[in-house]
């Protein structure tokens, strides 16, 4: 299943972009504006949204199923269908059949992306993480190349963010949001660890980019994620391997531990586009008496 998803996402965004460009070109060449606005509406909005997320990386969450984009895509499909119907010609001879087929493909592609690809299939809480108990043992590597263990991270209260890699715009937005709360967290003595199985050079570049006193850590071989029960086989979009990433990645996860190293809260999202607000972490820390004020 995950392998099919890696193939799908590697092709869907390129196909949606190509569809939007082709539809615009057809309209510029004198094609039926009503007909070609159909496939345009099924493809262009999602392309613009994903481009926005990739370029600005400011927001770590979207709606679960894109109701507005789905509505626009449905309108687009309706416009293409109406144009085809109005021509009143046979199926094959009708010039509106091509934009109708493309609009239908764009609409189905959006539904597959928002309902199937984005979901982790009813993800359940990892049985390796027990609230009120220490985490299983694992080891990681700091941006400086030094080793750090789960026991080291348990020396005080900590927020552990397991993210997929620098290639994931929602992961980068999640980190950027947390960096925005740096002052609040640094005053409290709460340790923030950002953990990914990506190649170490990408972890180092991320540490240099943000330059805050967080722990930027590499999970070599994805051993920590496996120990904690949320490794994801074939989670990487097909083709990203050429940049050195491994096909196995992680299901985005947040774990908060108290001063004794016991897990007190987790967020194990079932949709890669939905991450908790940083204020949620602060509220959890306050609720457990770790943050005051």
C-alpha angles and dihedrals in degrees: 000000000000090000090055089050092052089053093045097052092044089060106027100071093046090048092049091050091048091049093051092048093046093049091050091048092051091052091048089052093057099269120153104287093204093051097044095043084068099069089034091061092048093053115023100062094055091044091052093046095050091044089052092050092047096048102040102025092193103129123054097195142049132181113290098243107012099243093183094047090046090052091050090048091050090050089050092052089048092051092050090047093048092050090050091048093048092056088065094204132127119283099257097037095047110106088209093065095085097053089043092054092045092048090051090050091049092048093049091045091055092049091049091049096047099039106028111022097041094050125080091214103260097321114208130206113280111252088212090072115068118185110235093025135089119264121256115271118272140149133224140181124242123225087259091056096254124136122248127181135207087254090058090052089049093061089098142353111311145178111217115197115191108195134176100238147281089291092068112086094198090052091051091048090050090054093044091053091050092049086056088063093048096115094051092049099041092055091054096052092240112152118225118204121187109198130188137159090224123123110289094243089066092052089051093050090050091052090052092047096056100028096196129135095262125123108254103195137182120215100210111211090002087268095146093051090049092049089051094045104244107097112135119212115216090005092139118091109252111263097032088097088082088072092056099263119137120236091238115075136151139277102244107260139171123202124183119197130191129230091282094053095253119142109248101169140011136187113202104175121208091204122054090214094060119075127163122261114255088238087065090064091049091050091051091051091049092048090056094046094249095114120042125200 
